[in-house]
């Protein structure tokens, strides 16, 4: 878990910062970004194992970010965060290459489990 | 844009905001719990109580998330003029959204467990509006402590029906017979008829049956 690198992308700053602190307390190195454009910029200098990406953000949507990430950084696994009624968007995201999706509010243990599975998948395919 | 579509659109957007608020509450409560565990401070006298409070917060977050999800689906109903759906989904959704109505009147609304699917093609907003209206009519009349069991049924010709079976707190009392003698009963029959819906009183079953029609 100590080697895991995660990037959280969500425009809800309070949520992202708090979640990052909780993941950090569990030994997971976590960086945060609050917008889609910013996420792509961040990837130029920081390559995480997993990106946890909110679908509903102002500016560049989560699905657009996902498409670009999968094209430019195919090794990065993406876990989507969906709101309500957006299960279909989660499924669309998986068709576009997302590893999985979770609904807010999250269960941190479930998120960590998914991150672990995503990393295992990444290491077995790379 | 139709007014109902507008209302639905705004409400649905707000449910996303509610979920974000709940997510922040859950993470903040979780962080407080994490910090308490990390501190390993055995001198803090309220450690156990603190944990219980955090659990309560989490339970309410789950409850709030369920309500927000249901409200979101409800807000999307005006997107459909007609929809083929299981009557049990209508019941499920409306029971969750009728919690306040149930508590205010001191009655319980129950759904049959493992109910068989009964599909019908209908205006999804209309069917929910009618069910809510009948619950609103019935709940104050059956007495505190009573129960209304909601069941999806079919009549002998295969027409879907929604049954509201009353179990009163005072056994032996024929509530449905009494309701039929009230002036409000005629009013609700007329009101539902104006929406192409029939309501039938079955005294022997202590039940009301709703036929949503076309």
Interface residues (C-beta under 8 A of the other chain):
Chain A: X12 X14 X15 X18 X19 X21 X22 X25 X56 X83 X84 X85 X103 X104 X105 X106 X108
Chain B: X12 X15 X16 X19 X20 X22 X23 X24 X25 X26 X27 X28 X30 X31 X34 X38 X61 X65 X68 X69 X72 X73 X76
